[in-house]
Amino acid sequence: MTQTNKISIRDRMQNKALSAFGEIEYEIDAWLDMPYGSDFNMLKHLKRLDYSPKVIAFMKGQVDDIIFEVRNEEGCEQLEEAYDFLSKTNKKKFLKFLESIDKGIEEYIATTVVVRKPKIKTPKQLVKTLPFLKQHGKYRSIDPEEIIRAKTLFTYNIASQKFTKFETYGGLSVKGSRIIDYDVCEEKTLTDIKLLDRIYKGGNIIARGFLDEIPRSKLKDGNDLLTKNTLLIKVIR
């Protein structure tokens, strides 16, 4: 059997950050096309994205190479030629613009740190209003209290046919009808429900790789809202 490389939570967060940074690179190019004419504000842009500070942290240092090239403190002729279309004044303005990107990242991380309040409710109280499907044919849901502080949760919605995996570094929790405190939530469409036999009968290793086994379905960001059609399949602690 061919083994597939598993992508860690850290790598997924990094990929998410670098993908989002593509829009910032567009703003940098736009500035060069029209020097000092941009009103782009990095902090406001990050607030619109509303990503976790853990994700945004992977954007740090992305403009360092450009800053190094523009400053050209070593007097490299090639770098001097590469930016000779900018006047000395515009180079300073460009550097200030690049530095504002790093500053915006730092400020977002510093001011958006999530301080989690101590959990004072019991697991039973937390899952009291959580909707889920107790049983569908031979498939039964686990006790919803097992979700609290678990590292990984697997669910399946029999109506939408979405198989969803929640992962976290800390511990999962529940708020109303939603799973919260996850770092990654991703899903695939699973049309052949019989494939659930593997995850029900298998161990944690099989469960962790189950999404990769689902054929002909694109991996997407998952929905953290549970419904009365949602089976609570398995947790990993």
N, C-alpha and C positions, 0 to 999 in steps of 0.2 A: 504494500500500500504506500502510495506516495505521500510524504509528509508535507504539510503546508506550513509556511512560516506564520506564527501567530503574532499579531500586532499588539503590543502592550498598551495599557491605558495611557502611559506617558507618551508613547509614539503617536497615539490618536490625537491627544491634546496638542502635540507639536504640529502635526499635520493640519489640524484645524486652524492653529495660529498662523502658520506659514501661508495657508490658502487665503486667509483673510488679509494677510499682509500684501497680497497682490494688488489690492485696491490702493494701498498706500504707495506702492511703487508706481502706480498710474499717476497719482498726485505729484510724485517727484518728477516724473517725465513731463507732466503738464506745466510744472513750474519752470522747467528748463525751456519749454516752448514759448512761455510768456513770463520771463523773469520778473519776480516780485509782484506778480499779478494775482497770486492765489490767496484765497481767504480760508484755506483748509486749516482746521483746528483738530489736532490729533486727539486731545482729551474728549472733545465733543463727539468725535467719530467713534471712539472706543465706548463711550456711554451709549451710543446708538446700537452698537454691536451687542452690548450687555453680556459679554463673555465672562467666564470666571477669571479672577486674577491669576489663577494657576495657568490658564491657557494664554493669557496676554503676556505672561512672563517670558514665553518663548519668542516673543517679538523683540526682546531686548537685544541690542547689538546688531540688528539687521542693516542699519545705515552706517555702521562704523567704517566699512571699506570705502564707501563713497566719501565720507568725511576725510579719510586718510588721503584719498586721491586728490580731492579738491585742495586740501591744505598743501600737499606736495612739499613737505618740509625738507625732503632730501633733494629737491630740485631736479626731479626726473624730467627730461625733455619730452618724452612721450606723453606723460601726464599733463605737462604744460600745454602741449599742442591739443590734447583731448578737450581741454576746457578753455582754450584761448578765445572761444566765442563769447565768453563772459568777461565783462570788464572787472577790474579790481573791486569796484564797489559792489557789483552784482555777485561776485564770488563770496564776499562777506555776507550778503543778504541770503545767498543760497545756503551757506554754512549755518546761518542762524535758523533758517527754515528746517534744515536737517536736525539740528540740535533740539528744535522744538518738538520733533517727533519722538526722540528719546525722552525728553522731559515729560511729554504727555503720557508715555507708557509708564514712567516711574510714578507720576502723580496718580494715575488710575489705579495702579497696584497698591499704592499707599492708602488711598482713600476708599477703596472698594473691598478691603479685606473683610471677609464674612466672619463675624463673631457669632458662633453658634451658642444659643442659650442652653443652659443645663436642662437635660430632659427630665422633667418632673412627672410626666405622665407614665403610667405603666404601659407595656406593650398592648395589653387588653384594651386600655382606654384609647390608645393611638389608632387601633384598627377597627374601632367600634363601628364607624360609618363607612368602612371600606367596602365597596361593592365587588363581588367576585362570584364565580360559578363554582358551586361546591362539587359538582360531578357532571361529566358529560360522557355517557356510555361507560366504558371501563376506566376512564381517566378521572382521577380525583384530585382535588386541590389540597395542598398542604394547609396546616393551621396558619392563618395570616399573621399570628403573633411571631412566627419564625422569621418574618421579613425584618423585624426590628433588629438593627445592628448587624445584619448579615452583610457580607461583602459583595455577594452576587445574587441576583434574583432572575428566574426565568418564568415568563408568562406566555400564554397563548389565548388569543381572542378567537372564539369559534365563529363569530359573525364576520369579522374583517379578515380572518385567516392570517393574522399578524403574530409571528413569534418574536418576542422581545426579550432582550437581555439588558439588565441594569448592573453596572459595576461601580464600585467606589473604593477609595483608599481607606475611608473611615468606616462608616456604618450606615446602612439604608434606614429610612424611616418613612412614615406615612402621614399625610395631611389631607384629611377629607377623603377624596377619591383618587388622590395622586400619590405616586411614589416620589419621595424627595431625598435630598442629600446624596444623589448619585453624581459621579463624575462623567460617566458615559452611559448613554441609553441608545441602543441601536436595534434595528429590527429587519426581518425579511418576511416575505409572504410564503407561507407554508400551506400548499393546497392538499397535500397528501397527509392527513392527520395520523395515519399509521406510523409515520416516521417518528412520532412522539414516543413510540415504544422504546427506542434506543435511549432517550434521555431519562425515561421512567425507570428502566431496568439497569442502566449503566451508572458508573461512578462519576466523580467530579471531573476527571480528565475528559471523558466523553461529553459531559455537559458543557465544559468550557469551549470545546471545539464544534459544538453542534451547529452553530450558525454557518460555519464553513461547509457543512455537509448538505445544507439545503440547496438543491439545484435550481437553476434557471430563475434566480431571484436576486435583485440588486440590493445590496446593503444600504440602509437609509437610517437617518436619525429617527429614533423611536418616539412613541407617544407615551408620556408618563401617566396619562389618565386611564384608570381602570374602570371597567363597566361590569354589569351583571353577566356578561358573556365571557369574562376573563377567567381562565384557569390559572391558578397559582401552582406552577409545576414543581419548582425546586429552588432551594437556596443553597449557597455555599458560604460557610462562615470563616 
